[in-house]
Amino acid sequence: MNDILTGIGLVFGVRQIGMMFLGAMIGIIVGAIPGLTGTMAIALVLPITLYVSPWLGIPLILAIYKASTWAGSVGSILLNTPGNAACAAMALDGYPLKQEGKGLKALKATLLSGVLADFLSDIIAILVCAPLASIALMFGPPEFMLLVVMALMVIATVGSGNFFKSIIAAAFGLFLALVGLDPVLGSPRLTFGMYQLMDGIRLVPLLIGSFAFSEMIQRMADMREDAAAVRATIDRSRQRENNTLSIKEFFSHAGAIIRSTLIGTGIGILPGIGSGVSPWVAYSASKRASKRPEEYGKGSLEGLMSAQAGANSVSGANLIPLLTLGIPGDTVAAMLIGTLVAHGINPGPLIFERSPEVIYAIYATLIICDAVYLLVGWVTCHTVGHITMVKNSLLVPFVTVLCVVGTYAYNRSFFDVMVMFVFGIIGCGMKRTGTNIPIFVIAFILGSIFETNLRQSLVLYDGNLLGIFGRPICMLLGAVLAAVVVRKLVLYCRGKVNEKTGK
Amino acid sequence: MKKNTDFKYSLVCILFSLVFLVWLIPAYTPKSTIKGDLASAVLPNIMMGIILICGVVMLVKSLLTPKGEEGAQKADAVRPGRLAAVLILLLAYLLALNYVGFYVTTAAALPLALRYFNPGLRWWRIACGTAVLLVFVFLLFELGLAVKMPRGVLL
């Protein structure tokens, strides 16, 4: 009980709640502007979180994440211009609703369903984390090594994008993690004579370069000088019911929201898949189960709320592999690891024993953030459309400068700025060629875990890695890994057969 | 076109991995003398080997793909000249940061960038925007977080 109260006390202060409000505002602004994402915003604020207490930085990051997931639907609903693939699901029914004069109703519906889904997903994460962590305490080096391989294979096979490109991205990320001092010999490896690489490639320049700076390079290269801002307004309807969502309306769709939440949570637990896929899966499931499927795609409130619930429910679930195993489930979790580790907090099963107040603080942050972004979103609902008017041509130069400032501030190193530039080019190339950047980043973070555990396993088993399959958990993980690979091969062969038979 | 993109992508992957496998990894990894331990170069070689194999598979697939299966990627067509210009200018900005300092370089470069991408924007608005950003950076980073921006090695 002491640990719970201590944990809540860490985040239940004026400054911490203030940071959540700030994060919610940033998340809504960034999420609403087409072309900007919450991931980009988090990458930019990450260096700042390293200078403040973790209990100011983590609430900021989580609030940006949650609020931007909702705010991404603003462009979908008001402009029919989704900012990313996930938000496209909200455009299917959101934009028709706006055309019927129910734009404000649609925004409020997505906000409420998003917050409820977020909250339920957080509760599931809280209930599931501790039992999973107690299982994870039985893991040794062989189990962690296999877990990393399994996580990367799951992302590569189930996530979006070309399979071989995903494997290449994962291998490249793992390779880059090997740069620095050899963990056993202590000698420089792949540093090319540069002393700045002795500690390896730093995470923050890589993150800012891959996500934010690469996007700015791409936009500067593609920007059309005559692009005009499209004004997205919410025209207040004279009919009150078009501007509000009644309690009866909300609860009549509660079943769909809960179904979508469970789907999103199940998807969110799997590393690397998350928010891109879950709104679509939730939307499809909701349509199949609906009593009025013919309304979907024509302004169905149920469809809209299901898609939003599917998107928002991923956020809590993504933290499950991070907190229990120390394996980030997506890029935001990867950035959270950066913040936690910089403050001496190593996520993983041991933290539940050694510093349980940290876990309870994170749980409390998740719940309080839901309330904060509900409040901020509700208040800004009426005016959020104006944010979408900001032109990319104005934003891009400012964001570019902020990328440089943030990277330099991280370690006061000009070398890091050049690393950011290099990864900006690499990230731009990856986006152009459809290569999965999240798997690259996750593989980079997991690389050192993988190598350390691999080498420890080899020492344990005198160089014979096959010996690890005598351990029950390794056998199970190996079976899952084999099933993932076999499934991929079967689907690939089936696709080839279908191509030949013309189906 | 998709086929061309995958073909070039796979060639780049193959060349990149070969350079590392044949030259850079042997030259820049230490030799291990601890019995039973994995040699330092093994994992880098495995990762580059995976990239090489995937590159070769993608190359073969792209060569075997019939011509009629090009994907609709015209919308993502790169303007290489413009991309190169953007990269060169960004590099120049970053190098200038180091030599001339953040505030001087940004005060010069940001207005030019804003004017270029927004030809109709008035100069006083550009000046205000630049000033707001520089003041924001100064207040947050230098005063708030005690992080001094580069002053420039030449100044």
HADDOCK unambig.tbl for C-alpha pairs under 7 A between the chains (distance, minus, plus):
assign (segid A and resid 51 and name CA) (segid B and resid 145 and name CA) 6.67 0.50 0.50
assign (segid A and resid 164 and name CA) (segid B and resid 54 and name CA) 5.81 0.50 0.50
assign (segid A and resid 168 and name CA) (segid B and resid 51 and name CA) 5.21 0.50 0.50
assign (segid A and resid 168 and name CA) (segid B and resid 54 and name CA) 6.75 0.50 0.50
assign (segid A and resid 171 and name CA) (segid B and resid 47 and name CA) 5.09 0.50 0.50
assign (segid A and resid 171 and name CA) (segid B and resid 50 and name CA) 6.76 0.50 0.50
assign (segid A and resid 171 and name CA) (segid B and resid 51 and name CA) 6.61 0.50 0.50
assign (segid A and resid 172 and name CA) (segid B and resid 47 and name CA) 6.85 0.50 0.50
assign (segid A and resid 175 and name CA) (segid B and resid 44 and name CA) 5.68 0.50 0.50
assign (segid A and resid 175 and name CA) (segid B and resid 47 and name CA) 5.87 0.50 0.50
assign (segid A and resid 182 and name CA) (segid B and resid 40 and name CA) 6.78 0.50 0.50
assign (segid A and resid 187 and name CA) (segid B and resid 30 and name CA) 6.40 0.50 0.50
assign (segid A and resid 189 and name CA) (segid B and resid 28 and name CA) 5.81 0.50 0.50
assign (segid A and resid 189 and name CA) (segid B and resid 29 and name CA) 4.61 0.50 0.50
assign (segid A and resid 189 and name CA) (segid B and resid 30 and name CA) 6.36 0.50 0.50
assign (segid A and resid 190 and name CA) (segid B and resid 25 and name CA) 6.77 0.50 0.50
assign (segid A and resid 190 and name CA) (segid B and resid 28 and name CA) 4.94 0.50 0.50
assign (segid A and resid 190 and name CA) (segid B and resid 29 and name CA) 5.89 0.50 0.50
assign (segid A and resid 192 and name CA) (segid B and resid 28 and name CA) 6.29 0.50 0.50
assign (segid A and resid 217 and name CA) (segid B and resid 86 and name CA) 7.00 0.50 0.50
assign (segid A and resid 220 and name CA) (segid B and resid 86 and name CA) 6.82 0.50 0.50
assign (segid A and resid 221 and name CA) (segid B and resid 82 and name CA) 5.62 0.50 0.50
assign (segid A and resid 221 and name CA) (segid B and resid 83 and name CA) 4.91 0.50 0.50
assign (segid A and resid 221 and name CA) (segid B and resid 86 and name CA) 6.39 0.50 0.50
assign (segid A and resid 225 and name CA) (segid B and resid 117 and name CA) 5.74 0.50 0.50
assign (segid A and resid 225 and name CA) (segid B and resid 118 and name CA) 6.68 0.50 0.50
assign (segid A and resid 393 and name CA) (segid B and resid 117 and name CA) 5.49 0.50 0.50
assign (segid A and resid 393 and name CA) (segid B and resid 118 and name CA) 6.40 0.50 0.50
assign (segid A and resid 394 and name CA) (segid B and resid 114 and name CA) 6.49 0.50 0.50
assign (segid A and resid 397 and name CA) (segid B and resid 110 and name CA) 6.57 0.50 0.50
assign (segid A and resid 397 and name CA) (segid B and resid 113 and name CA) 6.46 0.50 0.50
assign (segid A and resid 397 and name CA) (segid B and resid 114 and name CA) 6.60 0.50 0.50
assign (segid A and resid 409 and name CA) (segid B and resid 147 and name CA) 6.12 0.50 0.50
assign (segid A and resid 455 and name CA) (segid B and resid 37 and name CA) 6.56 0.50 0.50
assign (segid A and resid 455 and name CA) (segid B and resid 38 and name CA) 6.28 0.50 0.50
assign (segid A and resid 458 and name CA) (segid B and resid 37 and name CA) 6.78 0.50 0.50
assign (segid A and resid 459 and name CA) (segid B and resid 36 and name CA) 6.06 0.50 0.50
assign (segid A and resid 459 and name CA) (segid B and resid 37 and name CA) 6.37 0.50 0.50
assign (segid A and resid 462 and name CA) (segid B and resid 36 and name CA) 5.89 0.50 0.50
assign (segid A and resid 463 and name CA) (segid B and resid 36 and name CA) 5.63 0.50 0.50
